[in-house]
Amino acid sequence: MFKGTYRHKIDPKGRIPVPAAFRKASPDSSLFVVTLLDQCLACYPRSEWARLEEQLRALPAFNRGVKALTRVLASRATDCEVDGQGRIRLPLELRQAAQIGREALVVGVLNRFEMWSPDAWESFLRESETLLDEASLEVAWPLSPPAPGGPPPVFPGKGHPQAKPSR
């Protein structure tokens, strides 16, 4: 649904353009729900946010982790309408929490898009590339499709004959 990376300026009123490709990709492109997620602002189309709410409601309500996740996501969430020029206004508190200043990277992440400060995004990329390098040592790619009625594909770990050798 959402893919690509776009660099945008944030105007003095806290408005940022929603990339045209993202508005076209969303059936309900006039309203998004924005919340703080990790080091960025996550922006969900209203229908995706409703799906997320249903998934959260399906989790064990008295589990400490579920309560924490639900409280954090919902308490920081806000509805953001797209104006006539294709922009949404990001509340100052959310921008400050994500350390977003005058410029942001808008990154597509399948069912949502995220807004990052350029410095936080660069840091995230460096960390992620290291994690991906380590993870690729444990999985043989490409995976062969399973034979009809056969066992599911095996994800070999360290020490498995198909695993890539450690560095």
TORSEMI-414076 format. One record per residue: residue number from 1; chain; x negated, z negated, y of N, C-alpha, C, CB in turn. Coordinates in steps of 0.1 Angstrom, whole numbers. Last residue first. Glycine has a CB too. Layout:
BEGIN
{rec NUM A {X Z Y} {X Z Y} {X Z Y} {X Z Y}},
...
***
This chain:
BEGIN
{rec 167 A {-305 -104 -150} {-316 -100 -141} {-327 -111 -142} {-313 -98 -127}},
{rec 166 A {-290 -98 -182} {-292 -106 -170} {-305 -102 -162} {-293 -122 -173}},
{rec 165 A {-276 -68 -194} {-286 -78 -194} {-287 -86 -181} {-300 -72 -198}},
{rec 164 A {-241 -65 -199} {-253 -60 -192} {-263 -71 -193} {-250 -55 -178}},
{rec 163 A {-226 -67 -231} {-228 -72 -218} {-241 -67 -212} {-229 -88 -218}},
{rec 162 A {-224 -59 -257} {-220 -50 -247} {-223 -54 -233} {-206 -45 -248}},
{rec 161 A {-231 -82 -272} {-239 -70 -273} {-236 -60 -263} {-238 -64 -287}},
{rec 160 A {-230 -112 -253} {-223 -103 -261} {-231 -90 -261} {-208 -100 -255}},
{rec 159 A {-244 -127 -235} {-248 -129 -249} {-241 -119 -258} {-245 -143 -254}},
{rec 158 A {-218 -132 -213} {-232 -132 -215} {-235 -134 -230} {-239 -143 -207}},
{rec 157 A {-189 -114 -224} {-196 -124 -216} {-210 -123 -219} {-190 -138 -218}},
{rec 156 A {-167 -86 -225} {-178 -94 -231} {-185 -103 -220} {-189 -84 -236}},
{rec 155 A {-135 -83 -229} {-144 -85 -217} {-156 -93 -222} {-136 -92 -206}},
{rec 154 A {-118 -60 -249} {-127 -72 -249} {-135 -72 -236} {-136 -73 -261}},
{rec 153 A {-84 -48 -248} {-99 -46 -245} {-106 -60 -245} {-101 -39 -232}},
{rec 152 A {-62 -58 -275} {-65 -56 -261} {-80 -54 -259} {-60 -67 -252}},
{rec 151 A {-59 -40 -307} {-62 -52 -299} {-64 -49 -285} {-74 -61 -305}},
{rec 150 A {-34 -15 -312} {-46 -21 -315} {-48 -34 -306} {-58 -12 -312}},
{rec 149 A {-12 0 -306} {-10 -10 -316} {-23 -18 -319} {-5 -4 -328}},
{rec 148 A {-33 26 -296} {-19 22 -298} {-18 12 -309} {-10 34 -300}},
{rec 147 A {-64 12 -284} {-57 21 -293} {-43 17 -294} {-64 22 -307}},
{rec 146 A {-71 7 -249} {-68 2 -263} {-61 13 -271} {-60 -11 -262}},
{rec 145 A {-95 26 -231} {-81 22 -233} {-79 17 -247} {-72 33 -230}},
{rec 144 A {-126 10 -222} {-119 20 -230} {-105 16 -231} {-126 22 -244}},
{rec 143 A {-139 3 -190} {-132 -2 -202} {-125 10 -209} {-122 -13 -199}},
{rec 142 A {-170 17 -179} {-156 15 -178} {-150 10 -191} {-149 28 -174}},
{rec 141 A {-184 -17 -181} {-174 -7 -175} {-179 7 -179} {-174 -9 -160}},
{rec 140 A {-186 -49 -193} {-190 -35 -196} {-180 -25 -190} {-192 -33 -211}},
{rec 139 A {-193 -78 -175} {-183 -68 -180} {-189 -55 -182} {-171 -68 -169}},
{rec 138 A {-214 -93 -165} {-206 -99 -176} {-195 -89 -182} {-199 -111 -172}},
{rec 137 A {-225 -82 -143} {-234 -85 -154} {-226 -89 -167} {-244 -96 -150}},
{rec 136 A {-205 -82 -124} {-207 -70 -131} {-217 -72 -143} {-213 -59 -122}},
{rec 135 A {-208 -108 -113} {-196 -105 -122} {-199 -92 -130} {-183 -104 -114}},
{rec 134 A {-230 -104 -96} {-231 -114 -108} {-219 -111 -118} {-229 -128 -102}},
{rec 133 A {-220 -85 -79} {-232 -82 -87} {-233 -91 -99} {-245 -84 -78}},
{rec 132 A {-199 -100 -67} {-196 -88 -75} {-208 -84 -84} {-193 -76 -66}},
{rec 131 A {-213 -120 -54} {-204 -123 -64} {-201 -111 -73} {-191 -129 -59}},
{rec 130 A {-227 -103 -35} {-234 -112 -44} {-226 -115 -56} {-240 -124 -37}},
{rec 129 A {-205 -93 -21} {-214 -84 -29} {-222 -91 -39} {-223 -76 -19}},
{rec 128 A {-194 -116 -10} {-187 -109 -20} {-196 -100 -28} {-175 -101 -14}},
{rec 127 A {-214 -123 9} {-211 -132 -2} {-204 -125 -13} {-202 -144 3}},
{rec 126 A {-212 -100 26} {-224 -104 20} {-222 -113 8} {-234 -111 30}},
{rec 125 A {-184 -101 34} {-190 -90 26} {-203 -94 19} {-192 -78 35}},
{rec 124 A {-184 -126 49} {-176 -124 36} {-181 -113 28} {-161 -122 40}},
{rec 123 A {-200 -118 70} {-204 -129 61} {-197 -128 48} {-202 -142 68}},
{rec 122 A {-184 -98 81} {-198 -95 76} {-203 -105 67} {-207 -93 88}},
{rec 121 A {-162 -113 88} {-160 -103 78} {-174 -99 73} {-154 -90 85}},
{rec 120 A {-172 -130 108} {-167 -136 95} {-166 -126 84} {-153 -143 97}},
{rec 119 A {-178 -111 128} {-189 -119 121} {-184 -125 108} {-193 -130 131}},
{rec 118 A {-152 -100 134} {-163 -92 129} {-174 -100 122} {-169 -83 139}},
{rec 117 A {-125 -119 122} {-135 -117 133} {-146 -109 127} {-140 -132 138}},
{rec 116 A {-97 -101 107} {-110 -109 106} {-118 -108 119} {-118 -105 94}},
{rec 115 A {-67 -98 93} {-74 -97 105} {-85 -107 105} {-64 -99 118}},
{rec 114 A {-53 -79 66} {-59 -91 71} {-66 -88 84} {-69 -98 61}},
{rec 113 A {-22 -70 49} {-35 -66 56} {-40 -79 63} {-33 -55 67}},
{rec 112 A {-9 -66 16} {-10 -73 29} {-21 -67 37} {-11 -88 28}},
{rec 111 A {-11 -54 -8} {2 -58 -4} {3 -65 10} {8 -67 -14}},
{rec 110 A {-41 -41 -2} {-30 -38 -11} {-16 -42 -5} {-32 -44 -24}},
{rec 109 A {-54 -48 23} {-56 -55 10} {-44 -54 1} {-60 -71 13}},
{rec 108 A {-70 -35 51} {-60 -34 41} {-63 -41 28} {-56 -19 39}},
{rec 107 A {-80 -52 80} {-85 -47 67} {-73 -47 57} {-96 -57 61}},
{rec 106 A {-92 -51 111} {-79 -51 104} {-82 -44 91} {-67 -44 112}},
{rec 105 A {-113 -70 130} {-112 -60 120} {-99 -62 113} {-124 -61 110}},
{rec 104 A {-111 -76 166} {-108 -80 152} {-109 -68 143} {-95 -87 150}},
{rec 103 A {-120 -91 197} {-120 -80 188} {-118 -85 174} {-134 -72 189}},
{rec 102 A {-120 -114 211} {-115 -102 218} {-114 -90 209} {-123 -99 230}},
{rec 101 A {-118 -135 184} {-119 -134 198} {-113 -122 204} {-134 -135 202}},
{rec 100 A {-110 -156 158} {-109 -142 163} {-109 -143 178} {-96 -136 157}},
{rec 99 A {-111 -179 142} {-122 -176 151} {-122 -161 155} {-135 -179 144}},
{rec 98 A {-88 -188 130} {-96 -177 123} {-108 -173 131} {-86 -165 120}},
{rec 97 A {-80 -206 150} {-83 -211 136} {-91 -201 128} {-70 -214 129}},
{rec 96 A {-75 -188 171} {-85 -198 172} {-89 -203 158} {-81 -210 181}},
{rec 95 A {-53 -174 161} {-65 -167 165} {-77 -177 165} {-63 -160 178}},
{rec 94 A {-34 -195 159} {-39 -188 147} {-52 -181 149} {-28 -178 142}},
{rec 93 A {-31 -203 185} {-36 -213 176} {-41 -206 163} {-24 -222 172}},
{rec 92 A {-21 -179 198} {-35 -184 201} {-40 -194 191} {-34 -191 215}},
{rec 91 A {-4 -156 177} {-4 -168 184} {-19 -173 186} {4 -179 177}},
{rec 90 A {-4 -122 183} {-10 -132 174} {-10 -145 182} {-24 -128 168}},
{rec 89 A {19 -97 185} {12 -108 193} {9 -119 183} {22 -113 204}},
{rec 88 A {14 -63 175} {20 -76 173} {12 -87 181} {19 -80 157}},
{rec 87 A {22 -29 185} {13 -41 185} {21 -53 180} {7 -43 199}},
{rec 86 A {35 -5 190} {29 -7 177} {20 -19 176} {21 5 173}},
{rec 85 A {49 -3 213} {36 3 213} {28 0 200} {27 -1 225}},
{rec 84 A {71 -19 210} {73 -4 211} {60 4 211} {80 -1 224}},
{rec 83 A {59 -44 187} {66 -40 199} {66 -24 199} {58 -45 211}},
{rec 82 A {68 -61 158} {60 -50 163} {67 -45 176} {58 -39 152}},
{rec 81 A {69 -97 156} {76 -84 157} {66 -74 163} {88 -85 166}},
{rec 80 A {60 -121 134} {55 -113 145} {61 -100 145} {39 -112 143}},
{rec 79 A {66 -154 124} {71 -141 124} {65 -133 136} {87 -140 125}},
{rec 78 A {41 -175 109} {49 -171 120} {54 -157 119} {41 -174 134}},
{rec 77 A {26 -202 91} {32 -188 91} {41 -187 104} {40 -186 79}},
{rec 76 A {16 -227 87} {9 -218 96} {15 -204 98} {-6 -216 90}},
{rec 75 A {33 -237 68} {32 -244 81} {25 -235 91} {25 -257 80}},
{rec 74 A {30 -220 46} {42 -220 53} {41 -227 67} {53 -228 45}},
{rec 73 A {3 -226 37} {8 -212 40} {20 -212 49} {11 -205 27}},
{rec 72 A {3 -254 34} {-6 -248 43} {-1 -234 47} {-20 -247 36}},
{rec 71 A {24 -259 16} {24 -265 29} {15 -258 39} {20 -280 29}},
{rec 70 A {16 -245 -7} {28 -241 0} {29 -247 14} {40 -247 -8}},
{rec 69 A {-9 -258 -13} {-8 -244 -9} {4 -240 -2} {-9 -235 -22}},
{rec 68 A {1 -284 -18} {-9 -281 -7} {-8 -267 -3} {-23 -285 -12}},
{rec 67 A {18 -280 -39} {23 -286 -27} {14 -283 -15} {25 -301 -28}},
{rec 66 A {0 -270 -58} {11 -262 -54} {16 -267 -40} {22 -262 -64}},
{rec 65 A {-17 -293 -61} {-22 -280 -56} {-11 -271 -51} {-30 -273 -67}},
{rec 64 A {2 -312 -72} {-5 -314 -59} {-11 -301 -53} {-17 -324 -61}},
{rec 63 A {34 -305 -84} {19 -303 -86} {12 -304 -72} {16 -289 -93}},
{rec 62 A {60 -304 -80} {54 -317 -78} {39 -316 -81} {60 -327 -86}},
{rec 61 A {69 -278 -86} {71 -283 -72} {63 -296 -69} {85 -286 -69}},
{rec 60 A {54 -253 -103} {58 -267 -104} {58 -274 -90} {49 -274 -114}},
{rec 59 A {66 -221 -90} {56 -230 -94} {61 -244 -95} {43 -229 -85}},
{rec 58 A {87 -207 -77} {86 -207 -92} {76 -217 -98} {84 -193 -97}},
{rec 57 A {81 -208 -51} {92 -216 -55} {92 -217 -71} {105 -210 -50}},
{rec 56 A {60 -189 -50} {57 -203 -47} {68 -212 -52} {55 -205 -32}},
{rec 55 A {75 -166 -55} {64 -170 -64} {61 -185 -62} {52 -161 -62}},
{rec 54 A {91 -166 -32} {97 -167 -46} {87 -172 -56} {104 -154 -50}},
{rec 53 A {72 -161 -13} {80 -174 -12} {86 -176 -26} {91 -173 -2}},
{rec 52 A {63 -136 -20} {54 -147 -21} {62 -160 -21} {44 -147 -9}},
{rec 51 A {87 -121 -14} {82 -122 -28} {72 -134 -30} {75 -109 -31}},
{rec 50 A {87 -125 14} {98 -130 6} {94 -131 -9} {111 -121 7}},
{rec 49 A {64 -111 20} {64 -125 23} {75 -132 14} {66 -128 38}},
{rec 48 A {73 -85 14} {62 -91 6} {61 -106 8} {48 -85 10}},
{rec 47 A {92 -82 34} {96 -81 19} {85 -87 10} {99 -67 15}},
{rec 46 A {77 -83 58} {87 -93 55} {91 -93 40} {100 -90 63}},
{rec 45 A {42 -78 52} {55 -72 55} {66 -83 51} {58 -59 48}},
{rec 44 A {18 -101 62} {26 -96 52} {38 -89 57} {30 -108 42}},
{rec 43 A {-14 -108 70} {-2 -103 76} {6 -96 65} {-5 -93 88}},
{rec 42 A {-37 -134 75} {-31 -125 65} {-17 -121 71} {-29 -132 51}},
{rec 41 A {-66 -140 92} {-51 -140 93} {-46 -130 84} {-47 -138 108}},
{rec 40 A {-93 -158 76} {-87 -147 83} {-72 -150 85} {-89 -134 76}},
{rec 39 A {-105 -174 58} {-112 -173 71} {-105 -163 80} {-127 -170 69}},
{rec 38 A {-77 -184 41} {-92 -185 41} {-97 -184 55} {-98 -174 32}},
{rec 37 A {-52 -176 62} {-56 -175 48} {-71 -174 47} {-49 -163 40}},
{rec 36 A {-25 -181 83} {-40 -183 81} {-42 -184 66} {-45 -196 88}},
{rec 35 A {-1 -155 86} {-5 -169 83} {-20 -170 82} {2 -174 70}},
{rec 34 A {27 -136 97} {12 -138 98} {10 -153 94} {7 -135 112}},
{rec 33 A {49 -112 88} {47 -126 88} {32 -128 87} {54 -134 76}},
{rec 32 A {65 -86 107} {54 -91 98} {54 -106 98} {40 -84 101}},
{rec 31 A {87 -60 115} {85 -75 114} {75 -78 103} {98 -82 112}},
{rec 30 A {88 -33 113} {91 -39 126} {88 -54 126} {105 -36 130}},
{rec 29 A {85 -22 88} {74 -22 96} {76 -28 110} {68 -9 98}},
{rec 28 A {95 -22 60} {100 -30 71} {89 -33 81} {105 -44 64}},
{rec 27 A {79 -4 45} {93 -1 48} {100 -10 58} {101 -2 35}},
{rec 26 A {47 5 53} {56 -7 52} {70 -3 55} {52 -18 61}},
{rec 25 A {32 26 59} {31 22 46} {41 11 43} {18 17 42}},
{rec 24 A {34 29 87} {40 39 78} {41 34 64} {32 52 79}},
{rec 23 A {18 8 95} {32 8 99} {40 18 90} {34 11 114}},
{rec 22 A {-6 16 85} {0 4 79} {15 3 83} {-8 -9 85}},
{rec 21 A {-12 38 100} {-11 40 86} {-4 28 79} {-24 42 80}},
{rec 20 A {-14 26 126} {-3 35 123} {-1 37 108} {-4 49 130}},
{rec 19 A {-24 -8 127} {-27 6 124} {-15 14 120} {-38 7 113}},
{rec 18 A {-11 -27 152} {-10 -25 137} {-14 -11 135} {4 -30 132}},
{rec 17 A {-31 -39 179} {-23 -28 173} {-23 -30 158} {-29 -15 177}},
{rec 16 A {-25 -72 192} {-34 -63 185} {-25 -51 179} {-42 -71 174}},
{rec 15 A {-23 -95 218} {-16 -85 210} {-27 -76 204} {-7 -76 219}},
{rec 14 A {-30 -115 236} {-31 -118 222} {-25 -107 213} {-25 -131 219}},
{rec 13 A {-31 -109 262} {-18 -116 258} {-19 -119 243} {-6 -108 262}},
{rec 12 A {-54 -94 265} {-54 -108 271} {-41 -116 266} {-54 -108 285}},
{rec 11 A {-57 -77 233} {-55 -77 247} {-54 -92 252} {-43 -69 252}},
{rec 10 A {-82 -70 211} {-71 -78 213} {-69 -80 228} {-72 -93 206}},
{rec 9 A {-93 -40 196} {-94 -50 206} {-81 -58 207} {-98 -43 220}},
{rec 8 A {-101 -32 162} {-92 -31 173} {-96 -42 183} {-78 -33 169}},
{rec 7 A {-111 -13 134} {-116 -22 145} {-107 -20 157} {-131 -19 148}},
{rec 6 A {-101 -11 101} {-99 -6 114} {-104 -17 124} {-84 -2 117}},
{rec 5 A {-102 0 67} {-107 -10 77} {-106 -4 91} {-121 -15 74}},
{rec 4 A {-81 4 38} {-89 8 49} {-93 -3 58} {-83 19 57}},
{rec 3 A {-47 -1 29} {-61 1 26} {-68 6 38} {-63 11 14}},
{rec 2 A {-16 -11 15} {-25 -11 27} {-39 -10 22} {-23 -25 34}},
{rec 1 A {-8 0 -12} {0 0 0} {-9 0 13} {9 -12 0}},
***
